[in-house]
Protein backbone atom coordinates (compact mmCIF):
# COMPACT_ATOMS: atom_id res chain seq x y z
CA UNK A 1 0.00 0.00 0.00
CA UNK A 2 1.47 3.31 -1.04
CA UNK A 3 1.22 6.63 0.72
CA UNK A 4 3.24 8.68 3.12
CA UNK A 5 4.06 7.89 6.73
CA UNK A 6 2.84 10.31 9.37
CA UNK A 7 2.90 10.75 13.09
CA UNK A 8 -0.25 12.41 14.39
CA UNK A 9 0.31 14.26 17.66
CA UNK A 10 -2.17 15.65 20.11
CA UNK A 11 -1.03 19.13 21.18
CA UNK A 12 -1.80 19.73 24.86
CA UNK A 13 -0.20 17.10 27.07
CA UNK A 14 1.98 15.68 24.28
CA UNK A 15 3.86 18.65 22.79
CA UNK A 16 2.90 21.44 25.17
CA UNK A 17 2.26 21.43 28.88
CA UNK A 18 -1.37 21.81 29.84
CA UNK A 19 -2.10 24.80 32.04
CA UNK A 20 -4.88 24.45 34.63
CA UNK A 21 -7.55 25.74 32.24
CA UNK A 22 -7.52 25.48 28.42
CA UNK A 23 -4.25 26.49 26.75
CA UNK A 24 -4.95 29.41 24.46
CA UNK A 25 -2.65 32.31 25.40
CA UNK A 26 0.85 32.51 23.97
CA UNK A 27 2.24 33.19 27.47
CA UNK A 28 0.94 29.70 28.45
CA UNK A 29 3.06 28.02 25.75
CA UNK A 30 5.59 25.72 27.38
CA UNK A 31 6.98 22.63 25.71
CA UNK A 32 7.07 19.31 27.47
CA UNK A 33 10.81 18.65 27.93
CA UNK A 34 12.25 16.88 24.90
CA UNK A 35 9.20 17.42 22.66
CA UNK A 36 10.86 19.81 20.17
CA UNK A 37 13.83 17.47 19.76
CA UNK A 38 11.48 14.50 19.32
CA UNK A 39 9.59 16.33 16.57
CA UNK A 40 12.89 17.23 14.87
CA UNK A 41 13.83 13.54 14.98
CA UNK A 42 10.54 12.61 13.30
CA UNK A 43 11.25 15.22 10.61
CA UNK A 44 14.74 13.81 10.06
CA UNK A 45 13.36 10.29 9.76
CA UNK A 46 10.92 11.16 6.98
CA UNK A 47 7.65 11.28 8.89
CA UNK A 48 5.03 13.93 8.31
CA UNK A 49 4.23 15.51 11.68
CA UNK A 50 0.58 16.47 11.97
CA UNK A 51 -1.06 17.95 15.05
CA UNK A 52 -4.70 17.00 15.68
CA UNK A 53 -6.18 18.75 18.70
CA UNK A 54 -9.61 19.23 20.25
CA UNK A 55 -10.07 22.88 21.24
CA UNK A 56 -13.53 22.89 22.81
CA UNK A 57 -12.69 26.07 24.70
CA UNK A 58 -13.65 27.88 21.48
CA UNK A 59 -17.06 26.23 21.32
CA UNK A 60 -17.57 26.76 25.04
CA UNK A 61 -16.93 30.50 24.58
CA UNK A 62 -13.81 30.55 26.80
CA UNK A 63 -11.62 32.05 24.07
CA UNK A 64 -11.70 32.95 20.39
CA UNK A 65 -10.61 30.82 17.45
CA UNK A 66 -8.08 33.58 16.72
CA UNK A 67 -6.41 32.75 20.07
CA UNK A 68 -5.89 29.14 19.01
CA UNK A 69 -4.45 30.26 15.68
CA UNK A 70 -2.00 32.61 17.43
CA UNK A 71 -1.03 29.90 19.95
CA UNK A 72 -0.38 27.40 17.14
CA UNK A 73 1.67 29.94 15.16
CA UNK A 74 3.78 30.73 18.22
CA UNK A 75 4.31 27.01 18.81
CA UNK A 76 5.51 26.55 15.23
CA UNK A 77 7.85 29.55 15.51
CA UNK A 78 9.35 28.21 18.76
CA UNK A 79 9.76 24.74 17.23
CA UNK A 80 11.57 26.29 14.29
CA UNK A 81 14.26 27.50 16.71
CA UNK A 82 14.90 23.81 17.52
CA UNK A 83 15.02 22.87 13.84
CA UNK A 84 11.67 21.10 14.24
CA UNK A 85 8.71 21.38 11.87
CA UNK A 86 5.02 20.58 12.00
CA UNK A 87 3.61 19.84 8.56
CA UNK A 88 -0.01 20.68 9.42
CA UNK A 89 -2.22 21.53 12.36
CA UNK A 90 -5.86 20.49 12.51
CA UNK A 91 -8.08 21.56 15.38
CA UNK A 92 -11.69 20.98 16.31
CA UNK A 93 -13.25 24.21 17.63
CA UNK A 94 -16.59 22.63 18.47
CA UNK A 95 -18.34 22.09 21.78
CA UNK A 96 -18.55 18.40 22.72
CA UNK A 97 -22.35 18.56 22.41
CA UNK A 98 -22.12 19.68 18.76
CA UNK A 99 -21.58 16.07 17.59
CA UNK A 100 -19.26 17.16 14.79
CA UNK A 101 -17.16 14.72 12.77
CA UNK A 102 -13.82 16.33 13.62
CA UNK A 103 -13.80 16.03 17.42
CA UNK A 104 -11.68 13.14 18.63
CA UNK A 105 -12.43 10.28 19.17
CA UNK A 106 -14.00 10.67 15.72
CA UNK A 107 -11.36 10.50 13.00
CA UNK A 108 -12.35 13.53 10.92
CA UNK A 109 -9.13 15.49 11.38
CA UNK A 110 -7.00 12.44 10.58
CA UNK A 111 -9.09 11.61 7.50
CA UNK A 112 -8.78 15.20 6.24
CA UNK A 113 -5.01 15.05 6.66
CA UNK A 114 -4.94 11.64 5.00
CA UNK A 115 -6.60 13.01 1.88
CA UNK A 116 -4.46 16.14 1.77
CA UNK A 117 -1.13 14.35 2.24
CA UNK A 118 -1.86 10.88 0.80
CA UNK A 119 -1.14 9.20 4.15
CA UNK A 120 -0.83 5.46 4.56
CA UNK A 121 -2.52 5.05 7.94
CA UNK A 122 -1.24 1.51 8.48
CA UNK A 123 2.31 2.87 8.35
CA UNK A 124 1.46 5.81 10.62
CA UNK A 125 1.13 6.51 14.33
CA UNK A 126 -1.16 8.46 16.65
CA UNK A 127 0.46 9.76 19.84
CA UNK A 128 -1.88 11.13 22.49
CA UNK A 129 -2.45 11.50 26.19
CA UNK A 130 -6.17 10.62 26.28
CA UNK A 131 -8.34 7.74 25.20
CA UNK A 132 -10.06 9.97 22.62
CA UNK A 133 -6.69 10.38 20.85
CA UNK A 134 -6.10 6.64 20.85
CA UNK A 135 -9.60 5.88 19.57
CA UNK A 136 -9.23 8.39 16.70
CA UNK A 137 -6.00 6.69 15.63
CA UNK A 138 -7.56 3.24 15.89
CA UNK A 139 -10.51 4.33 13.71
CA UNK A 140 -8.17 4.92 10.76
CA UNK A 141 -5.79 2.01 11.39
CA UNK A 142 -2.84 3.87 12.91
CA UNK A 143 -0.67 2.26 15.51
CA UNK A 144 -1.40 4.11 18.75
CA UNK A 145 0.84 5.30 21.54
CA UNK A 146 -0.43 6.70 24.81
CA UNK A 147 2.12 8.92 26.56
CA UNK A 148 0.69 8.33 30.01
CA UNK A 149 0.68 5.15 32.06
CA UNK A 150 -2.62 3.58 31.00
CA UNK A 151 -3.31 -0.13 30.46
CA UNK A 152 -4.65 -1.84 27.35
CA UNK A 153 -3.03 0.35 24.69
CA UNK A 154 -0.94 -0.83 21.76
CA UNK A 155 2.00 0.86 23.41
CA UNK A 156 2.40 3.07 26.46
CA UNK A 157 5.27 5.53 26.73
CA UNK A 158 6.24 8.17 29.27
CA UNK A 159 6.40 11.11 26.85
CA UNK A 160 6.84 12.10 23.21
CA UNK A 161 10.60 11.48 23.33
CA UNK A 162 10.07 7.85 24.37
CA UNK A 163 7.29 7.45 21.79
CA UNK A 164 9.53 8.73 18.99
CA UNK A 165 12.36 6.41 20.02
CA UNK A 166 9.92 3.51 19.76
CA UNK A 167 8.57 4.71 16.37
CA UNK A 168 12.12 4.94 14.98
CA UNK A 169 12.84 1.40 16.20
CA UNK A 170 9.95 0.16 14.04
CA UNK A 171 11.32 1.62 10.78
C-alpha positions in Angstrom: 0.0 0.0 0.0 1.5 3.3 -1.0 1.2 6.6 0.7 3.2 8.7 3.1 4.1 7.9 6.7 2.8 10.3 9.4 2.9 10.8 13.1 -0.2 12.4 14.4 0.3 14.3 17.7 -2.2 15.6 20.1 -1.0 19.1 21.2 -1.8 19.7 24.9 -0.2 17.1 27.1 2.0 15.7 24.3 3.9 18.7 22.8 2.9 21.4 25.2 2.3 21.4 28.9 -1.4 21.8 29.8 -2.1 24.8 32.0 -4.9 24.4 34.6 -7.6 25.7 32.2 -7.5 25.5 28.4 -4.2 26.5 26.7 -4.9 29.4 24.5 -2.7 32.3 25.4 0.9 32.5 24.0 2.2 33.2 27.5 0.9 29.7 28.4 3.1 28.0 25.8 5.6 25.7 27.4 7.0 22.6 25.7 7.1 19.3 27.5 10.8 18.7 27.9 12.3 16.9 24.9 9.2 17.4 22.7 10.9 19.8 20.2 13.8 17.5 19.8 11.5 14.5 19.3 9.6 16.3 16.6 12.9 17.2 14.9 13.8 13.5 15.0 10.5 12.6 13.3 11.3 15.2 10.6 14.7 13.8 10.1 13.4 10.3 9.8 10.9 11.2 7.0 7.6 11.3 8.9 5.0 13.9 8.3 4.2 15.5 11.7 0.6 16.5 12.0 -1.1 17.9 15.0 -4.7 17.0 15.7 -6.2 18.8 18.7 -9.6 19.2 20.2 -10.1 22.9 21.2 -13.5 22.9 22.8 -12.7 26.1 24.7 -13.6 27.9 21.5 -17.1 26.2 21.3 -17.6 26.8 25.0 -16.9 30.5 24.6 -13.8 30.6 26.8 -11.6 32.1 24.1 -11.7 32.9 20.4 -10.6 30.8 17.5 -8.1 33.6 16.7 -6.4 32.8 20.1 -5.9 29.1 19.0 -4.5 30.3 15.7 -2.0 32.6 17.4 -1.0 29.9 20.0 -0.4 27.4 17.1 1.7 29.9 15.2 3.8 30.7 18.2 4.3 27.0 18.8 5.5 26.5 15.2 7.9 29.5 15.5 9.3 28.2 18.8 9.8 24.7 17.2 11.6 26.3 14.3 14.3 27.5 16.7 14.9 23.8 17.5 15.0 22.9 13.8 11.7 21.1 14.2 8.7 21.4 11.9 5.0 20.6 12.0 3.6 19.8 8.6 0.0 20.7 9.4 -2.2 21.5 12.4 -5.9 20.5 12.5 -8.1 21.6 15.4 -11.7 21.0 16.3 -13.2 24.2 17.6 -16.6 22.6 18.5 -18.3 22.1 21.8 -18.5 18.4 22.7 -22.4 18.6 22.4 -22.1 19.7 18.8 -21.6 16.1 17.6 -19.3 17.2 14.8 -17.2 14.7 12.8 -13.8 16.3 13.6 -13.8 16.0 17.4 -11.7 13.1 18.6 -12.4 10.3 19.2 -14.0 10.7 15.7 -11.4 10.5 13.0 -12.4 13.5 10.9 -9.1 15.5 11.4 -7.0 12.4 10.6 -9.1 11.6 7.5 -8.8 15.2 6.2 -5.0 15.1 6.7 -4.9 11.6 5.0 -6.6 13.0 1.9 -4.5 16.1 1.8 -1.1 14.4 2.2 -1.9 10.9 0.8 -1.1 9.2 4.2 -0.8 5.5 4.6 -2.5 5.0 7.9 -1.2 1.5 8.5 2.3 2.9 8.4 1.5 5.8 10.6 1.1 6.5 14.3 -1.2 8.5 16.7 0.5 9.8 19.8 -1.9 11.1 22.5 -2.5 11.5 26.2 -6.2 10.6 26.3 -8.3 7.7 25.2 -10.1 10.0 22.6 -6.7 10.4 20.9 -6.1 6.6 20.8 -9.6 5.9 19.6 -9.2 8.4 16.7 -6.0 6.7 15.6 -7.6 3.2 15.9 -10.5 4.3 13.7 -8.2 4.9 10.8 -5.8 2.0 11.4 -2.8 3.9 12.9 -0.7 2.3 15.5 -1.4 4.1 18.8 0.8 5.3 21.5 -0.4 6.7 24.8 2.1 8.9 26.6 0.7 8.3 30.0 0.7 5.2 32.1 -2.6 3.6 31.0 -3.3 -0.1 30.5 -4.7 -1.8 27.3 -3.0 0.4 24.7 -0.9 -0.8 21.8 2.0 0.9 23.4 2.4 3.1 26.5 5.3 5.5 26.7 6.2 8.2 29.3 6.4 11.1 26.9 6.8 12.1 23.2 10.6 11.5 23.3 10.1 7.9 24.4 7.3 7.5 21.8 9.5 8.7 19.0 12.4 6.4 20.0 9.9 3.5 19.8 8.6 4.7 16.4 12.1 4.9 15.0 12.8 1.4 16.2 9.9 0.2 14.0 11.3 1.6 10.8 
